[in-house]
Amino acid sequence: MLSPAKLRQLARQHGTPVFVVDHAQLRQNFQQFRKYMPRVQPYYAVKANPAPEIVRTLYKIGASFDVASLPEFEIVHENIKDLPAKERQAFIWDKIIYANPIKATKTLEALDEYKPLVTYDNVEEIRKIKRHAPHAGLALRLKVPNTGAMVELSSKFGAAPGDAVALIAAAHEAGLVVEGLSFHVGSQTTNYENFIQALNLAAGIFREAESRGFKMKLLDIGGGFPAPYDSQVKPFRHLASKLNSEIDRLFPPPMEILAEPGRFMVATAATLVASIIGKAVRDGKLCYYIDDGVYHTFSGIIFDHCKYPVKSFKKGPTQICSVFGPTCDALDTISLAEELPELELGDLVYSPNIGAYSQASSTWFNGFPPATVVHVNQLPE
């Protein structure tokens, strides 16, 4: 994290709330993923934080990209639009996956000229792709265990394993090419057995598909790699070691392995700095009001089931406090049990590790604007 002095300086310079993205930390996270999982190509999940500056930094250092909407595709495409046509097409083939299994027909029509790799998980989607994006390559999304994940995804997406080979066959019968399989074990997964079970399930489907004449070449192991929000999250190398062993056992080369880290890449790369704008004692508890909240950078509390500690730059004895956002809505509650010292109006507080699924969901609810975004330690153009 950036030093307290640097964070305070940026708050004075830009006002609050200010959302500070540290690109040095972003690069470090990418390099850590590559170091510990050298066989797996990381496709950054753009939805975690779609800031063009973040996409640009990751593009420069060799990332691939997982997009889940046409606007996200266009953010990535902006970085490669000046490449010669063949190189641009090669990048889209090799470096982008459209990993939303359900796609609007207009999206498919817009994507078709690029011949993208897209996911699917049902027969109706095969029909849509055949009609509106017949040049796309396909990856079948499987339903896998999401036990213990902070955000569960298996109830919304994924083909039942028993239906997998039939769906591969249906795509081939429609004249489409199924390149491989994908799965997602749920966001912020600290239950590593989810990954192990999913890998073994996928391996069985690869074997059954090949026995039926369907040869596939890639496996997308999705996201879910946990960000180190607290000391209970084990270092990434522990998960990587387990996954590497299982991948090498089940999927020897030349099987291509890719992943979709989003939270892991960007969570620790941003810090929010806010100001105390109100103070009261309610039912004997000290309450602070700050100029950011759950309709803004703290949106992950609502949408992502995530907790972001609010910390003080000021030292001193602490007490259990409530912290609220600025809007005229009781839902705008950041914490009912935050350890903070005695603070005054205008004092600064900060929340680290808030880069993923936070500022990306900010609104203008109640007329309050999102935090100012400041990028530091960017690579030169």
N, C-alpha and C positions, 0 to 999 in steps of 0.2 A: 504494500500500500504506500501511497505517497506520504511524505512526512506531514505531521500536523501543521508545521509552519507553512508548507507549500499549499495545503488545503485552505488555510485561513487567508493566505495571500490571494488565492484565486477567488475566494468568496468576497473579499474586499474589492477586487478588480471587477468582477462580473455581477455582484449582487447575489442574493439567495432567492429561491433555492438554486443550487448549481450542481449539475451532474457531471462529474469529472471522470473521463475515460483515459486510462493510462495505457498507451499502446505498447510500452515496454513490457508490462505485465501480460498483455494480450499475446505478444510474441513469445514470451516465456511459457505461457500455457500451451501454445501450439507446439513449441519445441519439446516440452515435456511429453506431450502425447506421442510425438514422433519417436522420441528416445525410447519410451517404454513399450510402444507397440509398433515396431518398425515395419511390420508386414501389413499394417492396416492403414489405408489412406483416409485421413479425416476430411469429411465433407461438412463444413461448418453449417449448422442449422440456423439459417438466416433469421428465422422467426424469433430466436432468443434475443437478438438485438439487431435490427436491420439498418443501423446507421451506415450510410455509404462509406464513411471514413473507416469503420471497422472492417467492412467487406474489402476495402482497398488495401488495408494493411495485410490482411490474411491472404489476399490474392498475390501480393508482392512476395510473400514468403512461401508460396507453393500450396496453399490450401485448395481443396475442392469445395463444392457448395451443395447443400441440401436446401431446395426452395419448396415452398408449399403454396405459393400463389403467383399469379402473373406479375404483380408489382415486385415481388422478391426476385423473380427471374430477371426482370428488367434492371434492378439494382446491380446484379452480378454482370449482366450483359453490358452495362455501361462501361465496365472496366476492359472489355475485350472488343468493343465495337470498332476500334481502329486497327485491329489485326487483319491481315489478309483473310479473304473468305475461307480458304482451306484451313488455316490455323484457327480461326474463330469456330468453325464447325467441329474441328478436332477437340477444341476445349469443351464445347457443349457435350459432345459424345463422351468424353473421358472425365470431365470435371464437374458436371452438374447432374443431379438427380432431382426430378420433381416428385417428392415423396409424400404428397397428399393423395391417398387412394381414391378420393372422390373429387372429380374435376368438372367444372362447368363446361358446356359444349363450346362456348366462346373461347375459353382458355385453351382447350384442346386445338381448336382451329388456329389460334395464334401461335401455338407451340409447334404445330406440325412441320412447318418449313425448316425447323432446326433439328428435326429427327431426334427428339430427346429420349432419355431414359425416364420412364414414369412407373409408378407403382399402381397396383390394382388389387382388389380382393373379392370381386364378385362378378357374376355373369353379365349383369347390366352394364358394368363399367367396360367389359370387353366390347360389347356392342357399340357403346359410345366412342371408344378409342378407334375401333374399326371404321366407324363412319366419319369421325372428325379429325383423327390424327393417325392415319394408317401407317405413317412412316416411323412412329415411335417404337422404341424397344421397351419391353415390359419386365418388371420385377414383381413377383407375387408376394404381397404382404401377408404374413402368417399371424394368427392369434397365438400369443405365448403368455406364460405366467407373468403377472405384474405385481406379485405379492410384496407388500411393504414399500412400494414406490410412493413417492410424495404425490405424484400425479399419475393416476392410472389411465391407460389408453386402450386396454384390450376390450372394453365394453363397446367402444366406438368403431375400432378398426381391426382388421385381420380376419383372414379366412380360417375356418376350422381346419386343423391338420388333416382330418379325414376327407376333406373336400379338395385338398391342395392339388393332387395330381389330376383330378377331373377338371379343375380350373386351368391348369397348364395345358391340358389337352384341348379344352374349349378355345383357348387363345390361339393355339396352333391351327385348329380347324377353321378359325376365322381368318387365317393368313397372317397372323401376327407372330412375332418372335419373342419368346420369353427368355430373357438373358439370365435370370437367376431368382433368388429369394431374398426377402427382407423381413425383419421383425423389429419390434421395439419393446423393451422390457419395462417401460414406464420411466417417467422423469425422476431424476435424483434417486436412483436405485442403490440402496446400501445392502440389499439382499443379493449377494453375488450368485446365489443359486438360480435366480431368474435367468442370468446369462448362460449358465451351464446347461440348464434344462432346455433353453431355446436353441442353443448350438446343437445339442443332441437331437432335438426334434427336427431341426432343419436338415441335419445329416441324413436322417432316415428318409426324409422326403426326397432329397437328392438321389439317394439310392433307388427308391421306388420309381421316381421319374425316369432315371436312366434305364431301368429295366423295361420301361415302356417305350423306350426310344427317344426320350427327351433329354438331350445333353445341355446342361446349363453351366455357366462359367463364372458367376459372381454371387457373393453373399454380402448383403448389407446388414450389419449387426445393430443398426440403429443408434439411438442415443441412450440416455440414462446414466452416463458416467457422472458420478456425484461430485459436486463442487464442495470444497472444504469449508462449509459454513461454520463448523464447530469441530472440536477435538474428537467427537465421536465418529467422524468420517475418517476412515483409514486412508493413508497416503495412496495416491493413484497407482503407484508401482505394485501394490498388493493385488489389486484387481487385475492389472495388466498381466502380471505373472500367471494368474489363473487362466485368463483368457488366452494368452499366447500358447500355453500348453495344450489347452483343449482345441484351439483352432488348428495347431500343427498336427495334432492326433487325428482330427476328423476331416480336415480339408487341406491335404498337401498341395503344394504348387502343382499346376499353374492356377488353381482357383484364386480369383481376385477377391480380396476382402476389403470392404469399406465400412465406415462408421459415420454417424451423424452427431458428433458432439456439438452442443450449443451452449448449455449452461456451463459445462466444464471449461469452455474456451473463454467466456466473457464474464462470468459471475464475479470473479475476483479482480476484474480489470476496471471496475468503476466504483466510485464512492460518491454519495450524496452529502452535500453540506447544506444545512437549513438554519433558519433563525427562529428563536423564541419570539412569538408575536403575542402571546397571552399567557396568563398565569392565574390560577385560582385554587382554592381548597374546597373540595366537594366530598362530603361524608367523611371528613377527616383525612382525605388523601390529597396530596399535592398534585395538581394537574397542569401540564404544560401544553400549549398549543403552538404548533410550528407551521411554517409557510409551505409545507408539502404534505401530501397525504395519500390515502388509498385510491383516490381518483387520479393520482399522478404517479410519482415514482414508486410509491409504496403499493401500487396496484397488485403486485405479486402476493400480498397478504390475502387478497380476495380471490384472484384468479389462479394462483399458483400454490396456495396453501403454504406459503413460505413466511418465515419470521425474520425480520431485519432488526437487529439491536440498534437502539439509538444511544449514541455515546456522547459524552461531553468533553470538550477540550479543557474545561476548567476542572481542577482537582479539588478534593475536599470530601468531607463525610457525605455519604449517600443515604438515600431513603427510597422506598418503593413508590414510584410515581405512575400516573397515567400520562400517555402522550397521545394527543389528538391532532388531526389535520385541520386545515383552515376552512373547509366548507361547512355550510349550515346543514349538516346531515350527521346523525349519530352513528351511521355506518362508518364514517370517516375516523376510525379508531385505529391507531397504530399499535399501541400496547397499553395494557392495564397493569403491567408489572415490570416497569423499567427501573433499574438502579441508577439514580442520577443525583448529583449534588444540588445545592441551592443555586438556582440560576435566575438571571434577571432578563427583562425584556431586551432584545437585541443580541443576547449571547448566542453563540454558534454551537450547534450539535452536528454530528455526522453519523452516517450509516455506511459501513464498508461492505464489500462483497455484494453489491446491489445491481450488478451489471446485466443480469439475465432476467427476462420476462418482467421488467419493471418499467423503465422509461418507455419501452416499446408500446406499452398499453396506456400511456398517459392520455387524458382527455382535457377538455376545457370546461368541465362541469362546474356550475355555479359561477362561471366567468373567470375562474382562476386558471392562469396559463400553466403549461408544463414548465419544468425546470429548464434553465438555460444549460445547454450541453457544451462542454468544453473538452477538447481533445488535446492531450499532452504526449510528448515523446513519440510523435509520429516520424516515420521514415521520410527522408527528403524525396521529392519527386524526381 
